[in-house]
Amino acid sequence: MKLYIVRHGETDWNAKELIQGDTEVPLNEKGRVQANVVKEKLKEIPFDICYTSPLSRAKDTAEIIVGNTCPVFIANELIERDYGNMEGTSFSNLDRAIYWDYLKNTNEKGVEPVRNLLSRTRNFLESIVEKHKDKTVLIVTHGSTLRALHYGLMGYTEKEEFLKLGVKNCQIFQYEI
């Protein structure tokens, strides 16, 4: 399987450096332009299927990239991690040590544990690899979800590896499985 994973385009919350999590925040104009740039970069790739998060910023990015060239399916497993009451909080006003502690360990204040995120993305990957062995697949998702997918695809076992990958809006990752 040839697998391409793309993070959604920019939103106003991305531009303001606010934590989005699973809050519904739409693409802004720059995000739509970014998605069109990805569309142009991937126009020669014959995608057989596209999976996307149910959040509009990912769905809209996916629709811009593939148009009507392949079926697009919503996969709830691709939703962004729930950051609880940290959603809407500015990264610049946040105590980074507390934020990373939430990322590494707990379910405090409604934050989805990393182990849950890794489990749901691993299960999703296993299901699509089995279904689409000889296909070309596009996934459009979110930063933390993309990190979790990458973590699973690379066979990492240390939680710290999850935190190392930086993911920009509309960044493209490619894998051969």
N, C-alpha and C positions, 0 to 999 in steps of 0.2 A: 504494500500500500504506500502510495505517496501521500503524505499528510502535510498540509499547510495550516498554520495557526496564526491568526491575526488578532491583535487587540483592537478594540473599537476606536473610532475617531474621537477627537477631543470634545469635551463638554465644557460648559461654563465653570463647573466645579473643578474640572482638571485645571483649567486656566487659573483659577483662584487657589489652587492647591488645597482643595477640601477633600476629605475622605468621603467617597461615594458609597462604597459597599453595595448593598442591594436596593438602595434608594433609586427611584426612577428619575433619571436626569437625562434629558435628550441631547443629541449631538448639537453643537453650535455650528456656525458657518465654516469655521476652520476645520472642524471634524468632518464635515461633508466634503470639503476640498481634499483632505487627507485620504478619505475613502476613495475618491475618484482617482487620486494618484496611485493607490494600491490597485484599483481596477485596471489602470493602464499598465502597471508593472506585471500584472498576472493575466493579461488578456490572452496570451498564447497558451495558457494552462487549461486543458480541457477537464474541468471539474465534473465529476460524476454526481456529487452530492455535496451539500453544504449544511452544516449544523451550526446553530447559533443559540446564544443565551436568550431567555424570554424578555430581557430588558431592552427597551427601545434603542438605546445607543448602540447595542450590538446588532440587533435585528436590522436597523437602518443601515449600518455599515455593511452588513452581509448583502442586503438587497442592492446597495449601490455597486458592490464589487461584482456580484454574479448576475445581476439583472434577472432575466428569464432564461439564462443559459443552462441552469440545472435546478433541481428541486432544493428548496430550503426548508429544513426541519428545525423546529424549536426543541431544544433539549434542556430541561430544567436543571440537569446536572452541571450545566455550563454557566449558571448564574454566578454573579460575583459573591464573594464571601460576605456574610453578614457581620458588620462591625458594630452592631448594637448602638449604644448611645454615643459612640465616637463618630457616627456618620454626620456629615455636615461640619465637623470640626476641622479647623485649619491645621495643616501639618506644621506650619511655622509657630503656632501657639501651643503645640502639643509637646509634652515631655516625651522625647524619643525613647527613653528607657522604658517607660510605661507602655508605650505603643508596641515596641518590639517584644516586651514581655507578654502582652496580649497575643501577639502573633505567634510566639513560640509555645505558649502553654495553655491558656485557660479559656473557659467559657463564661468568664465574669462579664456582667453587664450586657449579656446577649451576643457576645462575640463568638462566632463559630470557631471551634477548635481546629487547628491545622490538620489534626488527624482525620477529622470528618471531611474536610475539603479534599485531602489526599485520597481518602477512601472513595468518595463519590466520583472524583475524576478518574481514578484507576478503574473503577467499575465501568464507567462510560467508555474509556479507551478500550478495555477488553471487549466490550460489546461491538464497537465499530470495527475493530481489527478483524474480528470473526466474520462480520457481515460484509466487509468491503476489502477483502484480501488483495485483489488485483485492481483496485480503483484508485482514483485521485480524489481526495477528500479535503474540503476546506472547513475549518472551524473558526468562528468569530466569537470572541469571548472577552474577558476582562483581565486586568493585570494579575491579581492573585490566582485566579483560575488558570491562567496561562502558565504561571509559575508552577502550579501544582501539576499540570499536564506535562510540562517540561521535566519536572522532578521525576515523574513516573516513567517517562520515555527514556530518560538518561539512566535510570536504575539507581538513583541516589537513595541513600538510607539515612543520612544525617539531616536533621531539621535545619541546620544552618545553611545547607545547600539551597533550601527553599528561599532564603532571604537574599542570596547573592545575585540572582538574576534581575537586572534592570529591564523594564519593559516599557517602551515608549508607545504613545498612541499611534495606531496603525502600523506598528512594527510587524514584520513578517518573519515567521520561523518556519523552517522546512525540515521534514524528517522522512526517511525511508524506513519502512517497517517490514 
